[in-house]
Amino acid sequence: MLVFAGFAKNYQGSYFGYSIDTLHTNFIKYDISSLVTEGEFRFDNFRLDESSSIKKYGTMRSSSNQSYRIVAIPGEGIGPEVVAASLQLLQQVAKLEGFTLQVDYGWLGTTALEKFGTYFPQATAELCNGSDGIVFGAVTQGGLLELRKHYDFFCNLRPIRIVDSLVNKSSLRPEKIKGLDILVIRELVSGIYFGSAGRASDEKGAYGYHTMLYYDHEIRRIARQALQKAQQRRGKLTVAHKENALPNLPWTRLVQEEAAQFPDVIVEPMLVDNLAMQMVMNPQRFDVILASNLFGDILSDIGGALVGSLGSLGSASLNADGFGLYEAIHGTAPDIAGKGIANPLGTIGACVLMLEQWGEKRAAQRIMTAQDRVLAQGYRTADLSPQGSEILVNTEQLIKLLLTEIYNLQNLEIGVLHESY
């Protein structure tokens, strides 16, 4: 049996998935417009319930006993839009895969300060305790560093992957970027962002200071995580350092000592300024990059330029128990907040990392395959600068397209299963 699947939009603006069974000549059509209603991603529709510290987004009922509870923290700017869009997609995948998903809403940043008088309120911590993961949007200031430190989310994973259909969006020539697949691993709860800091003055005048401090054991534990990931991938680990100017932070020595337990991994120390240049000139040389908090922050943003947009990149921040915070690496983007045009692929990518962490690899693959297919058809959000035959879509339209592909793929699987009998 051959099955062709695709996507269509009728004159009323409804979105349909379709498949054609060439053996039985059946045309199967299903309207998914009801899954994503108009205006659903507007900020006003996702304000938190002022009467309670917990807002239920919904629970998926299925035949499976496996269930997950996540805490969504929309934050500010485009955060509520991309989180809502991503969870809409995640809920439908949960139904298809047969697991139960419950989502509670928490506060962080300015919205938390307005309600609780603090950027990271106890109410949010109580929600996060015992959950299976945190899906985070974006904040302008306050709360995020405290959240990371509170749960010791020391291991930040930032995949930099480009699909063939987006090579023309990169700042580099296609031959330099095609097939790019880098994993940046950033130490997230120490270093200069968490060292002592302040303002003071002396006889020379006023001054400010921030302290970069790392315990050896903090470097060693993130090194082990990076070595394990490199071992699971292509076997090469590049270590970002600045030991010619910062000799008391011996990343190279400590990583190489830990690497003795990973003889199949090649460790390549590289000065961070040279590493940044090499990411632009020859990015395909890299497999896994390990960096401190500050260096990893900068290098992963270079990755956004490589793939065409920060809006397309997601990240996972894990503690030693595997509990994680999942977020896009973009900021609040106040210039487009509330317009419904934000790119949700970064937050969706973060949710994919969450599914993989849970062991729901098939669900993760469903989303990634659907994303690749939608992008291959030429659909682009505004940040990806559609050109020529490419089609501009907003947040809501992109989710509908992804859902269509997910259901088409499901129908193909059913067809193959039917044929096997």
C-alpha positions as CSV (number, residue, x, y, z in Angstrom):
1,M,0.0,0.0,0.0
2,L,1.2,3.5,-0.9
3,V,0.1,6.4,1.2
4,F,0.5,10.1,0.2
5,A,-0.1,12.7,2.9
6,G,-0.3,16.4,2.8
7,F,-1.8,19.7,3.9
8,A,-4.6,21.9,2.6
9,K,-6.5,25.0,3.6
10,N,-10.1,25.6,2.5
11,Y,-11.6,28.9,1.4
12,Q,-12.9,29.5,5.0
13,G,-9.4,29.4,6.4
14,S,-9.8,26.0,8.0
15,Y,-6.8,23.7,8.1
16,F,-7.0,20.1,7.0
17,G,-4.7,17.1,7.1
18,Y,-5.3,14.5,4.4
19,S,-4.0,11.2,3.2
20,I,-4.7,9.1,0.2
21,D,-4.6,5.3,0.3
22,T,-3.7,4.3,-3.2
23,L,-4.6,0.6,-2.6
24,H,-8.1,1.2,-1.2
25,T,-8.6,4.6,-2.9
26,N,-9.8,6.2,0.3
27,F,-9.5,9.9,1.0
28,I,-9.3,10.6,4.7
29,K,-9.6,14.2,5.8
30,Y,-9.7,15.6,9.4
31,D,-10.2,19.2,10.4
32,I,-7.7,20.3,13.1
33,S,-8.9,23.9,13.3
34,S,-10.7,23.2,16.5
35,L,-7.3,22.2,18.1
36,V,-6.0,25.8,17.8
37,T,-8.7,28.5,18.0
38,E,-8.3,32.0,16.7
39,G,-6.5,34.4,19.0
40,E,-5.5,31.6,21.3
41,F,-1.9,32.8,21.7
42,R,-2.7,36.4,22.7
43,F,-1.1,37.4,25.9
44,D,-4.3,38.5,27.6
45,N,-5.7,35.0,27.2
46,F,-2.9,33.5,29.3
47,R,-2.8,35.8,32.3
48,L,-2.6,33.8,35.5
49,D,-5.6,33.4,37.7
50,E,-5.4,36.1,40.4
51,S,-7.4,34.0,42.8
52,S,-5.0,31.1,43.1
53,S,-1.3,30.3,43.0
54,I,-2.1,27.3,40.8
55,K,-3.8,27.4,37.4
56,K,-4.5,24.1,35.7
57,Y,-4.0,24.1,32.0
58,G,-5.5,20.7,31.6
59,T,-5.0,17.0,32.0
60,M,-4.7,14.4,29.2
61,R,-6.6,11.2,29.8
62,S,-5.3,8.1,28.0
63,S,-5.1,4.4,28.3
64,S,-1.5,4.7,29.5
65,N,-0.6,4.9,33.2
66,Q,2.4,7.1,32.5
67,S,1.7,10.7,33.6
68,Y,3.8,13.8,33.9
69,R,3.3,17.1,35.7
70,I,5.1,20.2,34.4
71,V,5.2,23.8,35.6
72,A,4.9,26.4,32.9
73,I,6.3,29.8,33.7
74,P,5.3,32.1,30.8
75,G,7.1,35.2,32.1
76,E,7.0,38.4,30.1
77,G,7.2,39.7,26.5
78,I,6.7,36.9,24.0
79,G,7.1,34.3,26.8
80,P,3.4,33.7,27.3
81,E,2.8,33.3,23.5
82,V,5.6,30.8,22.8
83,V,4.9,28.8,25.9
84,A,1.1,28.6,25.1
85,A,1.9,27.6,21.5
86,S,4.4,24.9,22.6
87,L,2.1,23.4,25.2
88,Q,-0.8,23.3,22.7
89,L,1.4,21.1,20.5
90,L,2.7,19.1,23.4
91,Q,-0.8,18.2,24.6
92,Q,-1.8,16.8,21.2
93,V,1.4,14.7,21.0
94,A,0.7,13.4,24.5
95,K,-2.7,12.2,23.3
96,L,-1.2,10.4,20.3
97,E,1.5,8.8,22.5
98,G,-0.9,7.8,25.2
99,F,0.6,9.6,28.2
100,T,-1.0,12.0,30.6
101,L,0.1,15.6,30.8
102,Q,-0.8,18.1,33.5
103,V,0.4,21.7,33.4
104,D,0.4,24.1,36.3
105,Y,1.3,27.8,35.9
106,G,3.8,29.7,38.0
107,W,5.3,33.2,38.3
108,L,8.8,34.6,37.8
109,G,10.3,38.0,37.1
110,T,8.3,41.2,36.9
111,T,4.9,39.4,37.0
112,A,6.0,37.7,40.2
113,L,7.3,40.9,41.7
114,E,3.9,42.7,41.0
115,K,1.9,39.9,42.7
116,F,4.2,38.6,45.4
117,G,6.8,41.3,46.0
118,T,9.7,39.1,44.9
119,Y,11.1,37.9,41.6
120,F,11.1,34.2,42.6
121,P,8.2,33.6,45.0
122,Q,7.7,30.6,47.3
123,A,4.5,29.8,45.5
124,T,6.4,29.1,42.3
125,A,8.9,27.0,44.2
126,E,6.2,24.9,45.8
127,L,4.7,24.3,42.3
128,C,8.0,23.2,40.9
129,N,8.8,20.9,43.8
130,G,8.0,17.3,42.8
131,S,7.2,18.2,39.1
132,D,8.7,16.5,36.1
133,G,10.0,19.6,34.5
134,I,9.7,23.4,34.1
135,V,8.8,25.1,30.8
136,F,9.9,28.7,30.9
137,G,9.2,31.6,28.6
138,A,11.3,34.7,29.2
139,V,11.8,37.5,31.7
140,T,13.5,40.9,31.5
141,Q,15.1,40.8,34.9
142,G,15.1,39.0,38.2
143,G,14.2,35.4,39.2
144,L,15.8,33.3,36.6
145,L,19.2,33.1,38.1
146,E,17.6,32.4,41.5
147,L,15.5,29.6,40.0
148,R,18.6,28.0,38.4
149,K,20.6,28.2,41.6
150,H,17.7,27.0,43.8
151,Y,17.4,23.7,41.9
152,D,21.1,23.5,41.0
153,F,20.5,23.4,37.2
154,F,24.2,23.3,36.6
155,C,24.2,21.5,33.2
156,N,22.9,23.6,30.4
157,L,22.5,21.8,27.0
158,R,22.1,24.1,23.9
159,P,21.9,22.1,20.7
160,I,22.7,24.1,17.5
161,R,21.2,22.2,14.6
162,I,20.2,23.4,11.2
163,V,17.8,21.7,8.8
164,D,18.6,21.8,5.1
165,S,15.6,24.1,4.3
166,L,17.1,26.8,6.5
167,V,20.7,26.9,5.3
168,N,19.9,30.1,3.3
169,K,19.0,31.8,6.6
170,S,22.5,31.5,8.0
171,S,25.0,34.3,8.0
172,L,27.4,31.8,6.3
173,R,27.5,30.2,2.9
174,P,25.4,27.0,2.6
175,E,28.4,24.7,2.1
176,K,29.8,26.0,5.5
177,I,26.6,25.3,7.4
178,K,24.8,22.4,5.9
179,G,24.4,19.5,8.3
180,L,25.6,21.6,11.3
181,D,25.0,19.8,14.6
182,I,26.8,21.2,17.6
183,L,26.0,20.8,21.3
184,V,27.1,23.6,23.6
185,I,27.3,22.6,27.2
186,R,27.3,25.6,29.5
187,E,28.0,25.5,33.3
188,L,25.0,27.4,34.6
189,V,25.1,28.0,38.4
190,S,28.5,29.4,39.1
191,G,31.1,31.7,37.6
192,I,30.8,35.5,37.1
193,Y,27.0,35.6,37.2
194,F,27.0,34.2,40.7
195,G,30.2,35.6,42.2
196,S,30.3,38.5,44.6
197,A,29.5,41.8,42.9
198,G,28.8,45.4,43.8
199,R,29.6,49.1,43.5
200,A,32.1,50.9,45.7
201,S,34.6,53.8,45.6
202,D,38.1,54.7,46.7
203,E,40.5,57.5,46.3
204,K,40.5,56.9,42.5
205,G,36.7,57.2,42.2
206,A,33.7,54.9,41.9
207,Y,34.0,51.4,40.5
208,G,32.1,48.2,40.0
209,Y,33.1,44.6,40.2
210,H,31.9,41.1,39.5
211,T,33.9,38.0,40.6
212,M,34.4,34.9,38.5
213,L,34.7,32.0,41.0
214,Y,34.7,28.3,40.2
215,Y,35.3,25.4,42.6
216,D,37.3,22.6,41.1
217,H,34.5,20.2,41.8
218,E,32.1,22.4,39.8
219,I,34.3,22.2,36.8
220,R,34.8,18.5,37.2
221,R,31.1,17.7,37.3
222,I,30.2,19.6,34.2
223,A,33.2,18.1,32.5
224,R,31.9,14.6,33.2
225,Q,28.5,15.5,31.7
226,A,30.2,17.0,28.6
227,L,32.4,13.9,28.2
228,Q,29.4,11.6,28.4
229,K,27.6,13.6,25.7
230,A,30.6,13.6,23.4
231,Q,31.0,9.9,23.9
232,Q,27.3,9.4,22.8
233,R,27.8,11.7,19.8
234,R,30.9,11.9,17.6
235,G,33.6,11.6,20.2
236,K,35.1,15.1,20.3
237,L,35.0,17.7,23.1
238,T,36.2,21.3,22.6
239,V,36.9,23.1,25.9
240,A,36.6,26.9,25.9
241,H,39.0,28.6,28.2
242,K,41.0,31.8,28.7
243,E,43.9,30.5,30.7
244,N,46.4,32.8,29.1
245,A,44.7,35.6,31.0
246,L,42.8,33.6,33.7
247,P,45.4,31.0,34.8
248,N,43.7,30.3,38.2
249,L,40.7,28.8,36.4
250,P,42.3,25.5,35.1
251,W,39.5,24.2,32.9
252,T,41.9,22.4,30.6
253,R,43.7,20.4,33.3
254,L,40.6,19.5,35.2
255,V,38.7,18.4,32.1
256,Q,41.7,16.3,30.8
257,E,41.9,14.6,34.2
258,E,38.3,13.6,34.0
259,A,38.8,12.5,30.4
260,A,41.0,9.7,31.6
261,Q,37.7,7.8,32.2
262,F,36.6,8.5,28.6
263,P,39.5,7.2,26.4
264,D,37.4,7.3,23.3
265,V,36.7,11.0,23.5
266,I,39.2,13.5,21.9
267,V,39.6,16.6,24.1
268,E,40.6,19.8,22.4
269,P,41.3,22.9,24.6
270,M,40.8,26.1,22.7
271,L,41.1,29.8,23.8
272,V,37.6,31.2,23.8
273,D,38.3,34.1,21.4
274,N,39.7,31.7,18.8
275,L,36.8,29.4,19.4
276,A,34.3,32.2,18.6
277,M,36.2,32.9,15.4
278,Q,36.3,29.2,14.4
279,M,32.5,28.9,15.0
280,V,32.1,31.6,12.4
281,M,34.8,30.4,10.0
282,N,34.5,26.6,10.3
283,P,31.6,25.6,12.5
284,Q,31.4,22.0,11.1
285,R,34.6,21.1,12.9
286,F,32.8,21.1,16.3
287,D,30.9,18.3,18.0
288,V,30.5,19.2,21.7
289,I,31.7,22.5,23.2
290,L,32.1,22.9,26.9
291,A,32.2,26.4,28.4
292,S,31.8,28.4,31.6
293,N,28.7,30.3,32.3
294,L,29.8,33.6,30.7
295,F,31.6,32.0,27.7
296,G,28.7,29.6,27.1
297,D,26.2,32.4,27.1
298,I,28.1,34.2,24.3
299,L,29.1,31.2,22.2
300,S,25.5,29.8,22.1
301,D,24.3,33.1,20.8
302,I,26.8,32.8,18.0
303,G,25.0,29.6,17.3
304,G,21.8,31.5,16.8
305,A,23.5,33.5,14.0
306,L,24.7,30.3,12.4
307,V,21.2,28.8,12.2
308,G,19.5,32.1,11.3
309,S,17.6,33.1,14.4
310,L,17.8,32.8,18.2
311,G,14.1,32.0,18.1
312,S,14.8,28.6,16.7
313,L,17.1,27.3,19.5
314,G,15.9,25.6,22.7
315,S,17.8,24.5,25.7
316,A,17.6,22.2,28.7
317,S,19.2,22.9,32.1
318,L,19.5,19.8,34.3
319,N,20.5,19.1,37.9
320,A,22.2,15.9,39.1
321,D,18.8,14.2,39.5
322,G,17.8,14.8,35.9
323,F,15.2,17.4,36.9
324,G,15.2,20.2,34.3
325,L,14.3,23.7,33.2
326,Y,13.4,23.9,29.5
327,E,13.5,27.2,27.6
328,A,14.3,28.9,24.3
329,I,17.5,30.9,24.4
330,H,15.9,34.1,23.1
331,G,14.8,37.0,25.3
332,T,11.4,38.7,25.9
333,A,11.5,40.5,22.4
334,P,9.2,43.4,23.6
335,D,9.1,44.9,20.1
336,I,6.9,42.0,18.9
337,A,5.2,41.0,22.1
338,G,1.5,40.6,21.8
339,K,1.5,40.7,18.0
340,G,1.2,36.9,17.6
341,I,4.2,36.7,15.3
342,A,6.8,35.2,17.7
343,N,8.7,32.1,16.6
344,P,7.8,29.3,18.9
345,L,10.4,26.8,17.6
346,G,12.9,27.5,20.3
347,T,10.4,26.7,23.1
348,I,9.2,23.7,21.1
349,G,12.7,22.5,20.8
350,A,13.1,22.8,24.5
351,C,10.0,20.7,25.0
352,V,11.6,18.1,22.7
353,L,14.6,18.0,25.0
354,M,12.2,17.5,27.9
355,L,10.5,14.6,26.2
356,E,13.9,13.0,25.5
357,Q,14.8,13.4,29.1
358,W,11.6,11.6,30.1
359,G,12.4,8.8,27.7
360,E,9.5,9.7,25.4
361,K,11.8,9.6,22.3
362,R,9.1,8.7,19.9
363,A,7.0,11.7,20.9
364,A,10.1,13.9,20.5
365,Q,10.8,12.5,17.1
366,R,7.2,13.2,16.0
367,I,7.7,16.9,16.7
368,M,11.1,17.1,15.1
369,T,10.0,15.3,11.9
370,A,6.9,17.6,11.7
371,Q,9.1,20.7,12.2
372,D,11.5,19.6,9.4
373,R,8.6,18.9,7.0
374,V,6.9,22.2,7.7
375,L,10.1,24.2,7.2
376,A,10.8,22.2,4.0
377,Q,7.5,23.4,2.6
378,G,8.8,27.0,2.9
379,Y,6.8,28.2,5.9
380,R,8.6,30.9,7.9
381,T,8.0,33.2,10.9
382,A,9.0,36.8,10.5
383,D,12.4,36.4,12.3
384,L,13.4,33.9,9.6
385,S,12.9,36.6,6.9
386,P,10.8,34.8,4.3
387,Q,12.0,35.5,0.7
388,G,10.9,34.4,-2.7
389,S,8.5,31.5,-2.6
390,E,8.7,31.2,1.2
391,I,5.5,31.8,3.1
392,L,5.2,34.1,6.0
393,V,3.2,32.6,8.9
394,N,2.4,33.8,12.4
395,T,2.7,31.8,15.7
396,E,-0.8,30.3,15.5
397,Q,-0.5,29.3,11.8
398,L,2.8,27.6,12.4
399,I,1.3,25.5,15.2
400,K,-1.6,24.5,12.9
401,L,0.9,23.5,10.3
402,L,2.9,21.4,12.8
403,L,-0.2,19.7,14.1
404,T,-1.3,18.9,10.5
405,E,2.1,17.2,9.9
406,I,1.9,15.3,13.2
407,Y,-1.5,13.9,12.4
408,N,-0.5,13.1,8.8
409,L,2.5,11.2,10.1
410,Q,0.2,9.4,12.6
411,N,-2.1,8.4,9.7
412,L,0.9,7.1,7.7
413,E,1.9,4.9,10.7
414,I,-1.7,3.6,11.0
415,G,-1.6,2.8,7.3
416,V,1.7,0.9,7.5
417,L,0.4,-1.0,10.6
418,H,-2.8,-1.9,8.7
419,E,-0.8,-3.2,5.7
420,S,1.4,-5.4,8.0
421,Y,-1.8,-7.3,8.9
